[in-house]
């Protein structure tokens, strides 16, 4: 996913500043294994930039972040990268 967003940002320079809102619906899609949560979790109702979310996904291995990014990413770019 990281590569997908960075690849898309090559042609859309403002992409990483775009914000996504973390919703209760997205939160409910994930259950943390053994109730182990990242040290910093997303707050329902708050908006986060793609740049911040990508950092959180890598640094904190946050499944909520992954879900939020996955729902909003360009699937065509992802599939092209995966295929290549």
N, C-alpha and C positions, 0 to 999 in steps of 0.2 A: 504494500500500500504506500509506503514511504516513496518508493521509486515512482509509482504512478502519479502521485501528487507533484513530485519534483519535475517529472517529465512534462506534465501538463503546465506547470508554472513557467517552463521555457517559452511557451507561446502565449501565456496569460500571466504577465508579470505581477498583477495585483492579486492573484489567486490566494497566495499564502496569508493575505490580510482578510480574506473572506471569513465571516463568522458563522458558526453553527450553534444552535441552542441545544443544550443537553436536556432531554425531556424525561419524564417519569416512564414513558413507554419504552424508551431505549434502556433505561436503568433496569426495567423489569425483564429484559431479554437476557441479562447476564446473571449468573450466580457464581460467586467466587468459590473456588475449590477450597474446602475446609475452612470457609469463612475468612480466608486470608485476603485482605484487601491491600491495594497499593498504599504507600505512605501518604500520598496526596490523591484524593478522589475528586471527581467532578461534582459540581453542585447543580441539582435540578433547577432549571429556570435560568441558569446563567449561560451567556454566550461566550464562546471561545474561538479564537482565530485558528485557522488550519495550521499555521506555524506552531502555535502553542500546543495544539493537539498532537501533532507529529512528534514534538519533543516529549510530551507526556507518554505517548505510546512506547517510545524507545526507552526512556529513562525509568518509568514506573511499571512498564508492562501492564498497562491498564486495559482490561477487556472492554470497559465501557467506552473508552476512547476509540478502540478498534472498531466497535460496533457503529459509533457515530460517524467515523471516517468512511467506513465501508458502505454505509447507506447513502453517502453523498458523493462517492468517487465516480470518476468517469470509467465505466465498465469496459468500454471499447479500448481505452488506453491500457487498462489493467490486463485485458485479454491479449493484446498485442505484445506486451512486455512478457507475460507468462509464456506465450507461445514461442517467442524468440529465445 
